[in-house]
Amino acid sequence: MSVDRRQFLLSAAALAASARPAFLHETAADGSIFPPSVRADFPIASAQTYLNSASIHPMSVPCSQALTQHIAFRLKGGGEGRADFGEDQQKDLKRRFAHLIGATPNEIAFVQNTSDGENIVVMGMDLPKRGGNVVLDELHFETSLYMYKSLEAKGLQLRVVKHRDWAIDIKDIERAIDRNTRLVSMALVSNVNGYLHDAKAITDLAHANGAYVFADMVQAAGAVPIDVRAMGIDFGSAATYKWLMGERGFGFLYVREDLQDTVVPTTRYGHRQIANFDRVGITWEPLPGAARYETGTFPNSLALCSHTSLQYIERLGLSNIRAHARQLTERLLKELPAMGYASVTPKGNETPIVAFALKDVAATQKKLRDARVTVTIIEKEKRMRVSVSVFNTQEDIDRLLSTLSRSTSLG
């Protein structure tokens, strides 16, 4: 049956309206993208001024409700609407995360955390044995710095690019990469100060020299747009307990499909990689795609939380999430330096994380603690990191600024 253009447009408009997030029909709070109902979905916002989602994102009411239902299933078993987080939902979870980062479901594996994913890639590539060098930068996460430094003692050549004014100069990356570079590893968004890498520029340099690129996406996924195809990212991983609004102990690994079992072969084994196992003949059928990197028992409750949270992020819309954060971080980057807190986040940086230098760490910690304002302070580096999410408001920023203005020693 044919459908004329007018009918098609009317049907498309009706579908778009039905898919529109419920919050768009509500009145947004002053100076906010989101209405008060979004803030109400995160009860921590009424208990304290929480500006620390880059450390761990608060649990949402929808997520807690899903977990409550799962607990009922674990207590009573199936029936009366109670069911496990089954195979179909697991497939849908991979589909949703793959869509978020511009991958395909066959390129996604479930892992324990971000570091678990990077270890799978690094050990699969067998870097120390095969020689060559790895390039990374000092704004990378400490686990990666520790891992590659430890592998250096086993023969891996390591090249660490220093930051310049808290950003990574692409010319320094270019000088570090050569024809012997096997892998370039970067935190797509740095946990140190929220710095957002120019991923495409880095992958172009790496690929031109025959190297691959790994991206730590834990501070990026759910916070900033990611398109692994357009960015040229070969491998990446992310835990779910930060901007994906999930729980600790669960995450995703991305391995480009044409690199699976060739550049990154399986180095760990488990029943989640196979089907139709014959105990007598000890035969099986390998499952396709990145399932080859999974192993044993699946954390159903953690996956359920992630599934619920990804749907929540989809309803809010990543562009809305980004616009909301931008309003708050731009104000912080303008007002805190004027109060004496020098920014260590580059101007125009498009992430929800900003960081500032401190002079008197102890005084700042006390004032924030007394006011029940939660941020991350790295004492030995004299740095304060502030990170905003969908439930934060201009009033939260007011509270932080007024608290810091009362400090006896400005940062």
C-alpha positions, 0 to 999 in steps of 0.5 A, a space after each residue: 500500500 502506497 503512502 502519499 507525502 502528506 500522510 507520511 509527514 503527518 505520521 512522522 509528526 505524530 510519532 515524533 510527538 509521542 516519542 518526545 520526553 515527558 519533561 519537555 511538556 513541563 516548565 523548566 526551572 529558571 536558567 535551566 534546560 530541565 524542569 524540577 522533576 528531573 532534579 527530583 529524580 535524584 534525591 541526593 540533590 535535596 540532601 546536599 549540594 552535590 557537584 561530584 558526578 565525575 567521581 560517582 553519579 548519584 542513583 536516580 529514582 527510576 534506577 532504584 525502582 528497577 533495582 527494587 523490582 529485581 530484588 523482589 524477583 530475587 526474593 520471590 522468583 518469577 511471576 506477578 510481573 517479576 522477571 530476571 534481566 534476560 537475554 533479550 534485555 541484555 541484547 537491547 542494552 548492547 544496542 542502546 550503548 552501541 547507538 550512544 557511541 556510534 558503534 554496532 551491537 556486535 562491537 560491544 562486550 560487557 566488562 567489569 569496568 573501564 580498566 578491565 576493558 583496556 586490559 583486555 585490549 592491551 593483553 590481547 595485543 601482547 604489546 611487550 612481546 611484540 615490541 614497539 611503543 605506546 603513546 599516552 599523555 599525562 592527563 590520562 587516568 592513573 590506572 592507564 599510567 600505572 599499567 603502561 609504566 609497569 609494562 615498560 619494565 617488561 620491554 614495552 617502550 613508553 612515551 608520555 606526552 606532557 600537558 601544556 597549560 592543562 591541554 595536550 598539544 597535537 604537535 607533541 602527540 605528532 612528535 611522539 608517534 612514529 612507525 614503531 608506535 603500536 597503540 595510542 591510549 587516551 582518556 577521551 575526557 580527562 578525569 584530571 580537569 575535564 580536558 576533551 581530546 581532539 580524538 580525530 586529529 590523534 587517530 589520523 596521526 596514529 593510523 597514518 603510522 600504522 598504530 591503533 587507538 584506545 579511548 577511555 570513555 568513562 568521563 565522556 559516555 553520557 556526557 558528550 557526543 561520541 561517534 567512534 566511526 567519525 572519531 576513528 577510535 579502534 577500541 574503547 571502554 567505559 564503566 557505567 557509574 559516572 555519566 551513564 548513571 549506573 552502578 559500580 562493577 559493570 561497563 562496556 568494551 568496544 572493539 572495532 569489528 574487523 579487529 576482533 580476534 585478529 589484532 585483539 584475540 581472546 585471552 580469557 575464556 568463559 561460557 558467555 563466549 559460546 553456545 551449544 556446548 557438548 560436554 561429552 565431545 567438549 565441542 561448542 559454537 563460538 558466539 559472534 562479535 565482541 561476546 568473545 571478550 566476555 567470560 562468566 557470571 553476568 551481573 544482572 542487577 548492575 546491567 538492569 540499572 544501566 539499562 534503565 539509566 540509558 533509557 533515562 539519558 535517551 529521554 533527556 537527550 544528550 544535546 539537552 544534557 550538554 546544553 544544561 551542563 554548559 550553562 553551569 560550567 561557563 559560569 564557574 569558569 567565569 566567576 571562580 577565577 575572578 575569586 582567585 581560583 585559577 582554572 586548570 581547564 582550558 577555555 571552551 572545553 565542552 565537558 561537564 568537568 572543570 577544575 581549579 587550583 587551590 592554595 589553602 587546601 585544608 581551609 577549602 575542604 573545611 568550608 565545603 564540608 561544613 556547608 555540605 557541598 561535595 566536590 573532589 579535592 586532590 590534596 597533593 596536587 592542590 586541585 579542586 574538581 567540580 562536575 555538574 549533571 542534569 539535577 544541578 541548578 544555578 542555585 547549586 552554583 550559588 551555594 558553591 560560590 558563596 561558600 568559597 567566598 567565605 574561605 579564609 584563604 582563596 585558591 
